[in-house]
């Protein structure tokens, strides 16, 4: 693994249904050369920002690719959270700089047909979770403290600056 991490700007979306449940994907892949295992943690849809692309546009693009949900960048609320996560993937140290947006009142059946080959290889499950289910679960979630963060979002539209989260 290299001494210096690859800095990866990332855009993510907290997709909430009318009941306030959040759509999460289950990360199972640690390396494309290793078959996916059990779910390691649950996370919001999103991914890398392409060169010349804004984070809001990347977030909308990633929704379409990962879950088949078409949303205009202007429909995304926020940014609400900022997160930095440094960790290995496929022997490369990745410094992910994440910007989170919110999309509320979504009724949608996940369609993974737009996923990349790498995303398809991971065969990631998806699930709608209530804040109570997240709080009561022994599963790992990203960002940390997701249940409390979801409770803050339940209060209504985000009006402040983005919050740094773990």
C-alpha positions in Angstrom: 0.0 0.0 0.0 1.3 3.4 -0.9 2.4 5.9 1.8 0.1 8.6 0.4 -3.6 8.1 0.1 -5.5 8.7 -3.1 -7.8 11.7 -2.3 -11.3 11.0 -3.7 -14.0 13.7 -3.6 -17.2 11.8 -3.0 -20.9 12.8 -3.2 -23.6 10.9 -1.2 -27.3 11.2 -0.8 -29.5 10.4 2.2 -32.6 9.1 0.5 -35.6 9.3 2.8 -39.0 7.8 2.1 -42.3 9.5 3.2 -42.1 7.7 6.5 -38.5 8.9 7.2 -36.8 5.6 6.5 -33.4 5.8 4.9 -32.2 3.7 1.9 -28.9 2.1 2.6 -26.6 -0.2 0.6 -24.6 -3.0 2.2 -20.9 -2.9 1.5 -19.5 -6.4 0.9 -16.4 -6.0 -1.3 -12.9 -5.3 0.0 -11.0 -6.1 -3.2 -12.2 -7.0 -6.7 -9.9 -10.0 -6.5 -11.7 -11.4 -3.5 -15.3 -12.7 -3.6 -17.7 -10.5 -1.6 -18.4 -11.6 1.9 -21.0 -10.7 4.5 -22.1 -7.0 4.7 -19.3 -5.1 6.4 -21.3 -1.9 6.9 -24.4 0.0 5.5 -24.0 3.3 3.7 -25.9 5.8 1.6 -25.8 5.8 -2.2 -23.1 7.8 -3.8 -19.6 7.7 -5.2 -16.7 9.6 -6.7 -17.0 13.0 -8.3 -15.8 13.0 -11.9 -13.3 15.6 -13.2 -15.1 18.8 -14.0 -18.3 17.7 -12.2 -19.7 19.5 -9.1 -20.6 17.5 -6.0 -24.3 18.1 -6.4 -24.3 16.9 -10.0 -22.2 13.9 -9.0 -24.7 13.0 -6.3 -27.6 13.1 -8.7 -25.6 11.0 -11.3 -24.7 8.4 -8.6 -28.4 8.1 -7.6 -29.2 7.2 -11.2 -26.3 4.8 -11.6 -26.5 3.0 -8.2 -30.2 2.8 -7.5 -31.9 3.8 -10.8 -33.4 7.0 -9.2 -33.4 10.0 -11.5 -33.4 13.3 -9.5 -32.4 16.8 -10.6 -29.4 18.2 -8.8 -31.6 21.2 -7.7 -33.9 18.7 -5.8 -31.1 17.7 -3.5 -31.2 19.4 -0.1 -28.0 20.6 1.5 -25.2 19.8 1.7 -26.0 18.6 5.2 -23.0 16.6 6.3 -19.3 16.5 5.5 -17.2 13.4 6.3 -13.6 12.3 5.8 -12.9 8.6 5.8 -9.4 7.1 5.2 -9.2 3.4 4.6 -7.8 0.7 2.3 -9.6 -0.7 -0.8 -7.9 -3.3 -3.0 -4.5 -2.5 -1.5 -4.9 1.3 -2.1 -5.2 3.8 0.7 -8.3 6.0 -0.1 -8.9 9.3 1.5 -12.6 9.9 0.8 -13.9 13.4 1.2 -17.6 13.0 1.4 -20.4 15.6 0.9 -23.9 14.4 1.8 -27.2 15.7 0.4 -30.8 14.7 1.3 -33.6 13.7 -1.0 -36.9 13.5 0.9 -40.3 11.8 0.3 -38.9 9.2 -2.1 -41.0 6.3 -3.2 -38.8 4.1 -5.3 -37.9 0.5 -6.2 -34.1 0.1 -6.5 -32.9 -0.7 -10.0 -29.2 -1.6 -10.0 -28.9 -1.9 -13.8 -26.8 1.3 -14.0 -24.2 0.1 -11.6 -20.5 -0.1 -12.7 -18.9 -3.5 -13.2 -17.2 -3.1 -9.8 -20.5 -2.2 -8.1 -22.1 -5.2 -9.7 -19.3 -7.5 -8.6 -20.0 -6.5 -5.0 -23.6 -7.7 -5.3 -24.6 -5.2 -2.6 -28.0 -5.6 -1.0 -30.2 -2.6 -0.2 -32.7 -2.0 2.6 -34.9 0.8 3.8 -34.1 1.4 7.5 -36.0 3.4 10.2 -33.9 5.5 12.6 -35.1 3.1 15.4 -33.9 0.1 13.4 -30.5 1.7 12.8 -30.3 2.6 16.6 -31.2 -0.9 17.6 -29.0 -2.8 15.2 -25.6 -4.4 15.8 -24.7 -3.7 12.2 -22.1 -1.0 11.3 -23.2 2.2 9.6 -21.5 5.0 7.8 -21.4 7.6 8.9 -21.1 6.7 12.5 -24.0 7.8 14.7 -26.4 7.6 11.8 -29.5 7.1 14.0 -28.9 10.4 15.7 -28.1 12.1 12.5 -31.4 10.8 10.9 -33.3 12.2 13.9 -31.8 15.7 13.1 -32.9 15.4 9.5 -36.4 14.4 10.6 -36.9 17.9 12.0 -37.4 19.2 8.5 -35.5 20.9 5.7 -31.8 21.6 6.5 -31.2 25.3 6.8 -27.7 25.5 8.4 -24.2 24.9 7.1 -23.1 21.3 6.6 -22.2 19.5 9.8 -18.9 17.4 10.1 -19.8 13.8 11.0 -17.8 10.7 11.9 
